[in-house]
């Protein structure tokens, strides 16, 4: 039961953060960002927030710095919106799973193509 509650809270955090980042964060470095996942610590004190910049003019490190700078504001808003007594500390991390998946797909395609020519 606790596990499903934990996943539900992660989903609520993701939804609320996506909305807050899109509408409330004014830092020009952030721009359009997709919140791809939340990894909430078992003690609920920290949440790793995975993101992907979408059509950004800024490097992902700059986007991450902008999100980190807005972290205190976002944490407070999350606490209020979700009715949490203690909102988790937010740690922002670039989600490279899509890059890894693309590299893996390319490797597989090359292996299959190489196998066809033998």
N, C-alpha and C positions, 0 to 999 in steps of 0.2 A: 504493500500500500504506500509506504513512504517513497518508493522508487517512482511510482506514477505521479505522486504529488510533486516530486523533484522535477520530473520531466515537464509537468504542467507549468510549474513556475518558470522553468527555462523558456518555454514557449511564450508565456506572458511577457517575460523580460524582452525577448526577441521582438515581439510585436510592438511593445511600448517604445523600445529603443529605436526601432526603425522609424516609427512615427515622429519621435522627438528629434532624431537626427535630421530627418527630412524637413521638418517644419520649424524647429526652434534653434538649431545650431547655426549661428550667423558667421562663423569662421570661414573665410573664403577658401582656405586650404581643404576644407572637408568636401564641399560640393555634393554631388550625388554619390551616395554610398549605399551598398546593399549589406545589410546585416545577415550573414549566412548561417551563423550558429552561435549558441551560448553554451559555455561549459561552466556550470555552477558548481563550486566546491561543495563537498558533502556538508560542511559546517555553515554553508550559505553566506560566508563572509566575503568571498571574492567570486567574481564572474569574469571569465575570459570571454571577450566579445570578438568574434571573428567577422571580418569585413572584407569587402571587395570594392575598390573605387570604380565607379562607372563613368566612363568618358571624362576622366579628370585631367585637368591641365597640370596637376601637381603629382609629384612622385609619391608612391605609397607611403614612404617614410614621413613626408610632409602631411599627408592625410592622417596618418596615425598620430602625429604630433598635435594636429588640430583636434582630433577626437580626445586625446589624452588631456589637452587643455580644457576641454568642455566636460571632462569626466565628473568633476564635483557638481556642476549644475545638473548633469544627466542623472547622477546618483540621487540627488535630492528630489528631482522630478519623478524618478522611478519609485522612490519610497512613498511619495504622496499618491501617485496614480494607482499603485498596487496595494496601498495600505500596509506597507511593511514597517515594522518597528525599527528595524535596522536594515537599510538597503545595502546590498553587497558593494564592495569596492570594485570598480570596473577596470579591467586590463584589456587593452585593445591589441589585437594581433591580426596581421594580414592573413587571409585564408588562401593558402597556396594549393589547396586540394584540386582546384580546377586546372592549374598549371601542371601538377603532377599527373592528373588523369590524361591531359592532352599529350604529355611526353610519353606516357605509357601506351596510349593509342598509337602514336607515331612509331614507337618501337615495334609494336605488334604488326602494324601495317608493313613496315620494312621487312620484318621477318617472314611474313606471309608472301610478300612480293619476291623476296629472295628464294623462298622455297619453290615458288611457281617456275622459276627460271632454271631449276636444276633438272 
